[in-house]
Amino acid sequence: MAGIFFVSLGCDKNLCDSEHMLYDLMSHGFDLVDDPADAEVIIINSCSFIEDAMQESIDTVIEMGRYKEHGICRALILTGCLGQRFFDDIKNELYEVDAVIGSNSWDKLTEVIDELLSDNDRQELLSRIDDLTGLPRTCGRLRTDPVPTANLKIAEGCNKRCSYCIIPYIRGSYRSVPMEELLDEARTLVDSGVTELSLVAQEVTLYGVDLYGKKSLCRLLKELSAIDGLHWIRLLYCYPEEIDDELIRLMAENEKICHYIDMPIQHCSDSVLKSMGRRTTRADITERIKRIRAAIPDIAIRTTLIAGFPGETEADHQDMLDFVRQMQFDRLGCFAYSQEEGTPAASMPDQIDDDIKSRWVDEIMSTQQEVVLNKNNELIGSILSCFVEGRIDEGVYIARSHRDAPDIDSSVFIETDEELLSGEFVNVKITEAKEYDLIGIPVW
């Protein structure tokens, strides 16, 4: 069978799709190769969420296209968001691409490869599928990282339609993955050695509303926590207005659910939030955070902010800096607003200059750095259960506490002469605090 080289770009949700595709390819007898020079087929699972991601996808297409001229590559296939969003442009301008598969149709991948390899002529960019109402058929999953942590994608698409976001247009409305499929996938992951699962979607808090007529995240969490061998369950991307008392109560009571929540708020100014199409206010956000912390005192709250949204003023920005100091977020990321074609915000007046957006991002992240250092200093002397990720030097291991999501947040460096194993959970006494990371020693 033909050798396949696969490139996965973009977010953790895209990586889940890539791992399903890889399993499908392998189960159909295709050989997966590590060098594009050895591939007859190159597949790029693309991203186009913001301008930088889109440019990375285009650059990757051009780079991989050279192997059609100077290698044995016979077909270059584009999957994911870029093809779904810019099909006509790709058809007319990216002649390196032989086929495009929409973001909701990756289960057609093997069929497209067979058609391409049976006909050496450039296809009419096969399988351009606009149907964003269902979900691709489920299959197994070939994990690309041997570490014992994995993401579990529980839903596709989004119903919120924030004015700056392109996702609903390229991923469709919110569709939950049936619970039995998720539980089967989770059990398979745990059987393969996974001990930590991060639940991901554009919004995990609405899981089940389309399938079961009501929010069913708590039910899913209870079922997942019953899986033997699964130690941590982590929640990413919970919209603040959807975090209810039932979820807060379950997180407080269930020892397998990490006291960690990713709650993107994007801004605190009511006028900016309204322009963004967000369904919350500063008062709502403040109340929700206070309620969560009252019920779960050791909760780590992560958020995401957008700086430089159209119409945002210097006063709005200063208000945001004050809010960051007031709320004392444990983890925070800030991004400059990206003017995405096809979104309502792209045509709004009073677009902000790039240099102002960059300054605002830097000021927000500098303010957050002060917050985190102070919070880290408060942890000196405490004992945290930590997930060991590996050894980085003689007598030094890198790990994460419940406060740190994989590949996103900070680390805990463990100093010890004892041998620790990747995936092991170790109690660590914190001895030193850095601007973002912690240092400690194991306690037995």
C-alpha positions as CSV (number, residue, x, y, z in Angstrom):
1,M,0.0,0.0,0.0
2,A,1.0,3.6,-0.5
3,G,3.1,5.4,2.1
4,I,1.3,8.2,3.9
5,F,2.9,11.3,5.5
6,F,0.6,13.2,7.8
7,V,0.8,16.7,9.2
8,S,-1.6,17.8,11.9
9,L,-1.9,21.6,12.6
10,G,-3.9,23.7,14.9
11,C,-5.7,22.9,18.2
12,D,-6.1,19.9,20.4
13,K,-9.6,19.2,18.9
14,N,-7.9,19.1,15.4
15,L,-5.4,16.6,16.8
16,C,-8.2,14.3,18.0
17,D,-9.5,14.3,14.4
18,S,-6.0,13.6,13.1
19,E,-5.6,10.6,15.4
20,H,-8.9,9.2,14.2
21,M,-7.8,9.6,10.6
22,L,-4.5,8.0,11.2
23,Y,-6.2,4.9,12.7
24,D,-8.5,4.8,9.7
25,L,-5.5,4.9,7.3
26,M,-3.6,2.2,9.2
27,S,-6.7,-0.1,9.4
28,H,-7.1,0.2,5.6
29,G,-3.5,-1.0,5.1
30,F,-1.7,2.2,4.4
31,D,1.8,2.6,5.6
32,L,2.5,5.7,7.8
33,V,6.0,7.2,7.1
34,D,8.1,9.7,9.1
35,D,9.7,11.4,6.1
36,P,7.6,13.2,3.4
37,A,10.3,12.3,0.9
38,D,9.1,8.6,1.3
39,A,5.4,9.4,0.9
40,E,3.2,8.8,-2.1
41,V,0.4,10.7,-0.4
42,I,0.8,13.7,1.9
43,I,-2.2,14.7,4.1
44,I,-2.4,18.1,5.9
45,N,-5.1,18.5,8.5
46,S,-5.3,22.3,8.5
47,C,-6.4,25.1,10.7
48,S,-7.7,28.6,9.9
49,F,-9.1,29.8,13.2
50,I,-7.0,33.0,13.1
51,E,-4.7,34.6,10.5
52,D,-1.5,33.1,11.9
53,A,-2.9,29.6,11.8
54,M,-4.2,30.1,8.3
55,Q,-0.8,31.3,7.1
56,E,0.9,28.3,8.7
57,S,-1.5,26.0,6.9
58,I,-0.8,27.7,3.5
59,D,2.9,27.6,4.1
60,T,2.8,23.9,4.9
61,V,0.8,23.2,1.7
62,I,3.5,25.0,-0.3
63,E,6.3,23.2,1.5
64,M,4.8,19.8,1.1
65,G,3.9,20.5,-2.5
66,R,7.6,20.5,-3.4
67,Y,7.6,16.7,-2.8
68,K,5.4,16.3,-5.8
69,E,8.0,17.9,-8.0
70,H,11.1,16.5,-6.3
71,G,9.9,13.3,-4.6
72,I,7.6,10.3,-5.1
73,C,4.5,12.1,-3.9
74,R,1.5,11.5,-6.2
75,A,-1.2,13.2,-4.2
76,L,-1.5,16.1,-1.7
77,I,-4.7,16.1,0.3
78,L,-6.0,19.0,2.5
79,T,-8.4,18.3,5.3
80,G,-9.7,20.4,8.2
81,C,-10.7,24.0,8.6
82,L,-8.7,25.8,5.8
83,G,-10.3,23.7,3.0
84,Q,-13.8,24.1,4.5
85,R,-13.4,27.8,4.8
86,F,-11.6,28.7,1.5
87,F,-12.4,25.9,-0.9
88,D,-12.7,28.2,-4.0
89,D,-9.5,30.0,-3.2
90,I,-7.6,26.7,-2.8
91,K,-9.1,25.4,-6.0
92,N,-7.9,28.4,-7.9
93,E,-4.6,29.3,-6.3
94,L,-3.1,26.3,-4.4
95,Y,-2.4,24.0,-7.4
96,E,-0.3,21.8,-5.1
97,V,-3.6,20.4,-3.6
98,D,-5.2,17.5,-5.3
99,A,-8.2,17.0,-3.1
100,V,-10.0,18.8,-0.3
101,I,-12.0,17.1,2.4
102,G,-14.3,19.2,4.5
103,S,-14.0,19.5,8.3
104,N,-16.9,17.2,8.8
105,S,-16.0,14.5,6.2
106,W,-12.6,13.1,7.2
107,D,-14.1,9.6,7.3
108,K,-14.1,9.8,3.5
109,L,-10.3,10.1,3.5
110,T,-9.5,6.5,2.4
111,E,-12.0,6.7,-0.4
112,V,-10.4,9.9,-1.7
113,I,-6.9,8.4,-1.6
114,D,-8.0,5.3,-3.6
115,E,-9.6,7.6,-6.3
116,L,-6.6,9.8,-6.5
117,L,-4.1,6.9,-6.8
118,S,-6.2,5.2,-9.5
119,D,-6.1,8.4,-11.7
120,N,-3.0,10.5,-12.0
121,D,-4.9,13.5,-13.3
122,R,-5.6,16.3,-10.9
123,Q,-9.1,15.7,-9.5
124,E,-11.8,18.3,-9.3
125,L,-10.8,18.7,-5.6
126,L,-12.8,15.7,-4.5
127,S,-15.3,15.4,-1.6
128,R,-16.1,19.1,-1.0
129,I,-18.8,18.4,1.5
130,D,-20.7,21.3,3.1
131,D,-23.0,19.1,5.3
132,L,-22.2,20.3,8.8
133,T,-25.1,18.7,10.5
134,G,-23.9,15.2,11.5
135,L,-20.6,13.7,12.7
136,P,-18.1,11.6,10.8
137,R,-18.5,7.9,11.5
138,T,-16.5,6.8,14.5
139,C,-13.4,4.6,14.3
140,G,-10.4,3.8,16.5
141,R,-7.7,6.3,17.3
142,L,-3.9,6.1,16.7
143,R,-2.3,8.2,19.4
144,T,0.6,10.3,18.3
145,D,2.1,10.9,21.7
146,P,3.2,8.1,24.1
147,V,2.6,10.1,27.3
148,P,-0.2,8.9,29.5
149,T,-2.5,11.9,28.9
150,A,-5.0,12.4,26.1
151,N,-7.8,14.7,24.9
152,L,-11.3,13.4,24.5
153,K,-13.3,15.4,22.0
154,I,-16.9,15.4,23.2
155,A,-18.6,17.7,20.7
156,E,-18.2,19.5,17.4
157,G,-19.2,23.0,16.3
158,C,-20.7,25.8,18.3
159,N,-24.0,27.6,18.7
160,K,-22.8,30.8,20.4
161,R,-21.8,32.7,17.2
162,C,-19.6,35.3,18.9
163,S,-19.0,38.1,16.5
164,Y,-15.3,37.6,16.2
165,C,-15.3,33.8,15.7
166,I,-15.3,31.8,12.4
167,I,-15.8,28.4,14.0
168,P,-19.6,28.1,13.5
169,Y,-19.1,28.8,9.8
170,I,-16.5,26.1,9.3
171,R,-17.5,23.6,11.9
172,G,-21.2,24.0,12.1
173,S,-23.7,24.1,15.0
174,Y,-23.1,22.2,18.2
175,R,-23.2,18.4,17.9
176,S,-22.5,16.1,20.8
177,V,-20.7,12.8,20.3
178,P,-23.0,10.0,21.7
179,M,-22.0,9.1,25.2
180,E,-21.6,5.4,24.6
181,E,-19.0,6.2,21.9
182,L,-17.1,8.6,24.2
183,L,-17.1,6.0,27.0
184,D,-15.8,3.3,24.6
185,E,-13.1,5.6,23.4
186,A,-12.1,6.6,26.9
187,R,-11.9,3.0,28.0
188,T,-9.7,2.2,25.1
189,L,-7.4,5.1,25.9
190,V,-7.2,4.1,29.6
191,D,-6.4,0.5,28.5
192,S,-3.5,1.8,26.4
193,G,-2.0,3.5,29.5
194,V,-3.8,6.9,29.7
195,T,-4.4,8.1,33.2
196,E,-5.5,11.7,32.5
197,L,-8.2,12.8,30.1
198,S,-8.9,16.4,29.1
199,L,-12.4,16.9,27.8
200,V,-12.4,19.3,24.8
201,A,-14.9,20.9,22.5
202,Q,-15.7,24.5,21.5
203,E,-17.7,24.4,24.7
204,V,-17.9,21.3,26.9
205,T,-20.6,22.7,29.3
206,L,-23.4,22.3,26.7
207,Y,-22.6,18.6,26.1
208,G,-25.7,16.6,25.4
209,V,-28.3,19.4,24.9
210,D,-28.8,18.3,21.2
211,L,-28.8,14.5,21.9
212,Y,-30.5,14.2,25.3
213,G,-32.6,17.5,25.5
214,K,-30.6,18.8,28.5
215,K,-27.1,19.4,29.6
216,S,-25.5,16.0,30.2
217,L,-21.9,16.9,31.1
218,C,-22.3,15.9,34.7
219,R,-23.7,12.5,33.7
220,L,-20.8,12.0,31.3
221,L,-18.3,12.9,34.1
222,K,-19.9,10.4,36.5
223,E,-19.6,7.7,33.9
224,L,-16.0,8.5,33.0
225,S,-15.0,8.7,36.7
226,A,-16.2,5.1,37.1
227,I,-13.5,3.8,34.7
228,D,-10.8,2.0,36.6
229,G,-7.3,3.3,36.0
230,L,-8.4,6.9,35.1
231,H,-7.0,9.2,37.7
232,W,-7.6,12.7,36.4
233,I,-10.4,14.3,34.3
234,R,-9.9,17.9,33.2
235,L,-12.4,20.3,31.8
236,L,-11.4,22.7,29.1
237,Y,-13.5,25.5,27.4
238,C,-16.4,26.1,29.8
239,Y,-18.4,29.2,29.0
240,P,-19.0,31.1,32.3
241,E,-22.8,31.5,31.8
242,E,-23.1,27.7,31.4
243,I,-21.3,26.7,34.6
244,D,-24.2,25.8,36.9
245,D,-24.4,24.7,40.5
246,E,-24.7,21.0,39.5
247,L,-21.4,21.1,37.8
248,I,-19.7,23.0,40.6
249,R,-21.0,20.6,43.2
250,L,-19.8,17.6,41.2
251,M,-16.4,19.0,40.8
252,A,-16.2,19.7,44.5
253,E,-17.3,16.1,45.4
254,N,-15.7,13.9,42.7
255,E,-12.0,13.3,43.5
256,K,-11.2,12.3,39.9
257,I,-12.3,15.6,38.4
258,C,-9.4,18.1,38.6
259,H,-10.0,21.3,40.5
260,Y,-9.3,23.1,37.3
261,I,-11.5,24.9,34.9
262,D,-10.8,26.7,31.6
263,M,-13.4,29.5,31.5
264,P,-12.7,31.9,28.5
265,I,-14.3,35.3,29.3
266,Q,-12.6,37.3,26.5
267,H,-13.1,40.7,28.2
268,C,-14.7,42.4,31.3
269,S,-16.1,45.5,29.7
270,D,-19.9,45.2,29.3
271,S,-19.8,47.3,26.1
272,V,-17.0,45.2,24.6
273,L,-18.7,41.9,25.6
274,K,-21.9,43.1,24.0
275,S,-20.1,43.9,20.7
276,M,-18.4,40.5,20.9
277,G,-21.8,38.8,21.1
278,R,-21.0,37.3,24.4
279,R,-23.9,36.3,26.6
280,T,-22.6,37.5,29.9
281,T,-21.6,40.6,31.8
282,R,-18.8,41.7,34.1
283,A,-21.2,41.2,37.1
284,D,-22.1,37.7,35.9
285,I,-18.5,36.7,35.5
286,T,-17.5,38.0,38.9
287,E,-20.4,36.3,40.6
288,R,-19.6,32.9,38.9
289,I,-15.9,33.1,39.8
290,K,-16.8,33.8,43.5
291,R,-19.3,31.0,43.5
292,I,-16.8,28.5,42.1
293,R,-14.0,29.5,44.5
294,A,-16.4,29.4,47.5
295,A,-17.3,25.8,46.7
296,I,-13.8,24.7,45.6
297,P,-11.2,26.7,47.4
298,D,-8.2,25.1,45.6
299,I,-9.7,25.5,42.2
300,A,-7.3,26.7,39.4
301,I,-9.2,29.0,37.0
302,R,-7.8,29.6,33.6
303,T,-9.2,32.2,31.2
304,T,-8.5,33.7,27.8
305,L,-8.7,37.4,26.8
306,I,-8.9,39.2,23.5
307,A,-7.1,42.6,23.3
308,G,-7.9,45.2,20.7
309,F,-11.4,44.3,19.7
310,P,-13.0,46.9,17.4
311,G,-14.2,49.9,19.4
312,E,-12.3,49.0,22.5
313,T,-10.9,52.1,24.2
314,E,-7.9,52.8,26.4
315,A,-10.3,53.0,29.3
316,D,-11.6,49.6,28.5
317,H,-8.1,48.2,28.4
318,Q,-7.2,49.8,31.8
319,D,-10.4,48.3,33.2
320,M,-9.3,44.9,31.9
321,L,-5.9,45.3,33.7
322,D,-7.8,46.2,36.9
323,F,-10.0,43.2,36.5
324,V,-7.1,40.8,36.0
325,R,-5.6,42.1,39.3
326,Q,-9.0,41.8,41.0
327,M,-9.9,38.3,39.9
328,Q,-6.5,36.8,40.4
329,F,-6.8,34.2,37.7
330,D,-4.5,31.3,38.2
331,R,-3.8,30.9,34.5
332,L,-4.4,33.4,31.7
333,G,-3.7,33.7,28.0
334,C,-4.2,36.9,26.0
335,F,-4.4,37.2,22.2
336,A,-4.6,40.2,19.9
337,Y,-7.9,40.4,18.1
338,S,-7.7,38.9,14.6
339,Q,-9.9,40.4,11.9
340,E,-11.3,37.3,10.4
341,E,-13.0,37.5,7.0
342,G,-16.6,36.4,7.1
343,T,-17.3,37.3,10.8
344,P,-19.5,40.2,11.8
345,A,-16.6,41.9,13.8
346,A,-14.4,42.0,10.7
347,S,-16.6,44.8,9.2
348,M,-17.1,46.7,12.4
349,P,-15.9,50.3,12.6
350,D,-13.0,51.5,14.8
351,Q,-10.6,48.6,14.1
352,I,-7.6,48.9,16.4
353,D,-4.0,49.4,15.1
354,D,-1.7,46.3,15.4
355,D,0.8,48.2,17.5
356,I,-1.8,49.2,20.1
357,K,-3.1,45.6,20.2
358,S,0.4,44.3,20.8
359,R,1.0,46.8,23.6
360,W,-2.2,45.9,25.3
361,V,-1.4,42.2,25.1
362,D,2.0,42.8,26.6
363,E,0.6,44.9,29.4
364,I,-2.1,42.3,30.2
365,M,0.4,39.4,30.3
366,S,2.8,41.5,32.4
367,T,0.1,42.1,34.9
368,Q,-0.9,38.4,35.0
369,Q,2.8,37.5,35.5
370,E,2.7,39.5,38.8
371,V,-0.5,37.8,39.8
372,V,0.9,34.3,39.2
373,L,4.2,35.0,41.0
374,N,2.3,36.1,44.1
375,K,0.0,33.1,43.9
376,N,3.0,30.7,43.4
377,N,4.8,32.2,46.5
378,E,1.7,31.4,48.5
379,L,2.1,27.7,47.5
380,I,5.5,27.4,49.0
381,G,5.4,24.8,51.8
382,S,2.2,23.2,50.4
383,I,1.9,19.6,49.1
384,L,0.5,19.0,45.6
385,S,-0.2,15.7,43.9
386,C,1.8,15.9,40.6
387,F,1.6,14.0,37.3
388,V,5.2,13.1,36.3
389,E,5.9,13.8,32.6
390,G,9.5,12.8,32.4
391,R,13.1,13.4,33.4
392,I,14.8,16.5,32.0
393,D,18.2,16.2,33.8
394,E,20.0,14.1,36.4
395,G,17.9,14.3,39.5
396,V,15.3,16.7,37.9
397,Y,11.9,15.6,36.7
398,I,9.1,17.7,35.0
399,A,5.6,17.3,36.3
400,R,2.2,19.0,36.5
401,S,-0.2,19.5,39.4
402,H,-4.0,19.7,39.0
403,R,-3.4,23.4,38.4
404,D,-1.7,22.8,35.0
405,A,-3.3,21.5,31.8
406,P,-0.9,19.6,29.4
407,D,0.9,21.7,26.7
408,I,-0.9,24.8,28.0
409,D,0.1,25.8,31.5
410,S,3.1,25.8,33.8
411,S,5.2,23.0,35.3
412,V,6.4,21.6,38.6
413,F,10.1,20.6,38.6
414,I,10.8,17.8,41.1
415,E,14.3,17.5,42.5
416,T,15.1,14.0,43.7
417,D,17.6,11.2,43.4
418,E,14.8,8.7,43.4
419,E,13.7,7.2,40.0
420,L,10.3,8.5,38.9
421,L,8.2,7.1,36.1
422,S,6.3,9.0,33.4
423,G,2.6,8.9,34.3
424,E,3.2,8.3,38.0
425,F,1.5,10.5,40.5
426,V,3.8,11.9,43.3
427,N,3.1,14.1,46.2
428,V,5.4,17.1,46.0
429,K,6.3,19.7,48.7
430,I,6.8,23.0,47.0
431,T,10.1,24.6,48.0
432,E,10.5,27.5,45.5
433,A,8.4,29.6,43.2
434,K,9.3,31.1,39.9
435,E,7.3,33.5,37.7
436,Y,5.2,30.7,36.3
437,D,6.7,27.4,37.5
438,L,7.2,25.7,40.8
439,I,10.0,23.6,42.3
440,G,9.7,21.0,44.9
441,I,10.7,17.6,46.4
442,P,8.7,14.4,46.7
443,V,7.2,13.4,50.0
444,W,6.5,9.8,50.6
